[in-house]
Amino acid sequence: MFLLTAAETGGRLPELDDFWTRPGPRAASHLHPHMQERWEIISGVACFRIGEAQVTAGAGEVVVAPPGTPHVAWNPGEDPVRLRIQMRPALRWEEFIERLFALAPEAHLHPAETAFQATLEDLLAEFPREVVIA
């Protein structure tokens, strides 16, 4: 859920709270060519690979992936992780996330089907300034 939308911050900062309830990666390794991604750990422990560096962070800590830097994040254990995520500058990130989440029900029903994969690839191609699979 977005706490602050890009519109509410003059296009600068979409911010969302996330809750990782299960262990494992949150997304494939990716980068944001023109945006910084920032995670503030609210509770639990999260792990990140930012470029070549691996970082483990707990409550109160902040981890940042600079623009153009490949990164991946994951929950290393069974305990849930609560965090706040910010993207700077906003660009079209909010629109990308809304459209990606709209695909999510299809992904859960048929994750390996080429129709879903093609739709995801089309979406990524439409937002090259926001996200690139690394």
Stockholm file with secondary structure:
# STOCKHOLM 1.0

chainA/1-134         MFLLTAAETGGRLPELDDFWTRPGPRAASHLHPHMQERWEIISGVACFRIGEAQVTAGAGEVVVAPPGTPHVAWNPGEDPVRLRIQMRPALRWEEFIERLFALAPEAHLHPAETAFQATLEDLLAEFPREVVIA
#=GR chainA/1-134 SS CEEECTGGGTTSCCEEEEEECSSEESSCSEECTTCEEEEEEEESEEEEEETTEEEEEETTCEEEECTTCCEEEEECSSSCEEEEEEEESCTTHHHHHHHHHHHHHHHHHCTTCHHHHHHHHHHHHHCTTTCEEC
#=GC SS_cons         CEEECTGGGTTSCCEEEEEECSSEESSCSEECTTCEEEEEEEESEEEEEETTEEEEEETTCEEEECTTCCEEEEECSSSCEEEEEEEESCTTHHHHHHHHHHHHHHHHHCTTCHHHHHHHHHHHHHCTTTCEEC
//
